[in-house]
């Protein structure tokens, strides 16, 4: 059996299952409004772990397969699949749904994901914790409108195979400051407020509206999402599955004190449906 091992260095997320369980046991899901599609951020757990866990926790618990959609791919890049048989998490090995992967490869095309990337890996301990019996599909989608259609195809093939499929998409929002080469409003409180109340707020509004073209436009023109393809995939899946529009669960930033650093990032979790 081929296993996809950790590629991220220690520190992104706990490596011991007791630490993961302790962290996630405090997350309070909306038990009255569980859904089959959500969006979470993908920074280290110190920064966005609690927000990310809200997305995973609000997914239906009876999933046969959880599709985790990652990004960091430019337009024109093929979809990237993990081609191993399973992935390693602090809870052991989570099996990859080879049948769903094979069917998606036929419909979408794609290539093997051989790269180190945090957009999926950082969410896997959460997925395995909340869905210990489910299989996984690892798929990264490019930032282009075709990824919206890819989400629809995931829903259609899942139904054809008789799978209860959940989708968890992965994106961070605005990367602001010197570390990212993006400082249109200078530094300090003015910059943080603009990122939070203008740039990220516009992207959040686009996601909640269900307008896939506006989501892509905001991501590209405003630099307000690093993984728009994953978001579009979740939106397409939710549309095909008739889940309803996205609703914001929580928003935050990497700033943890009154001392505002030169660089910071926005984070948001969404769930699709009422």
Buried (B, 14 or more C-beta within 10 A) or exposed (E): EEEBEBEEEEEBBBBEBEBBBEBBEEBEBBEEEBBBBBBBBBBBBEBBBBBBBBBBBBBBBEBBBBBBBBBBBEBEBBBBBBBBEBBBBBBEBBBBBBBBBEBBBEEBEBEEBEEEBBBBBBBBBBBBBBBEEBBBBBBBBBBBBBBBBBBBBBBBBBEEBEBBBBBBBBBBBBBBBEEBEBBEBEBEEEBBEBBBEEBBBBBBBBBBEBBBEBBBBBBBEBBBBBBBBBBBBBBBBBBBBEBBBBBBBBBBBBBEEEEBBEBBBBBBBBBBBE
